[in-house]
């Protein structure tokens, strides 16, 4: 999709989100009226989440930086097209996803579309069912744990990890995630289920009982 | 209810977005199936551990380039 076309799908009421703060609408209105500092408040609020998103999709630092930068520039340039029918953050995510996918396609031209049919087969059927230790977080140093989480999520197909990030890491609602990615709600639910089961399986390598830390 | 059905419903079960009848069937199944109890529990832990992870700060040079680009954009256009 052309990012310029990444306009919000009309909804009757804004959807709930734990990501978005109450003053977002005011900041957007001020930015539209030419208040640069209001726009920069929005950038500062979301830059880390957007960078993590573009990193998760592209799995490449340089591409992630470019995609994040392009997303914020396009958001500013096209802010006049944003009608407020969805959250600004949802609209921004949609632009960022498109930018990141364009980068990914340049590197892997035979890959990637988030709405393509994907294999949802046997690899998500739970095989390892050993219980985990009581507190996986306490078995690893924070930096080591971050490395493990980055490693396992990077092993997922982009269409899984993007849904997982928006839904479970950024805590967007299923409906917002569907809107941001241009997917149906059932498609988001299906991918989320597969992503969760795949990640559970992968993390079991590190967290199962008796595994040395 | 079979184990495979439980696995298909795990997401909705953990998100509390499930039909109460199916929820009751799953909970009945979990009482007698240790394998599924472990799968449900470790799937919940998977979500929790990622959910609690804060995004790392953007590297300063990356952030600097972002704000430089925005400065140029502010001069060249208005929303």
Interface residues (C-beta under 8 A of the other chain):
Chain A: X31 X32 X34 X36 X39 X40 X43 X47 X48 X49 X51 X52 X65 X68 X69 X72 X73 X76 X77 X78 X79 X80 X125 X126 X129 X130 X131 X132 X136 X137 X145 X146 X149 X153 X164 X168 X169 X171 X174 X189 X192 X193 X196 X197 X199 X200 X203 X204 X207
Chain B: X4 X7 X8 X10 X11 X12 X15 X17 X35 X38 X39 X41 X42 X43 X45 X46 X47 X49 X50 X51 X52 X53 X55 X56 X57 X58 X62 X63 X65 X66 X67 X69 X70 X73 X74 X77 X78 X79
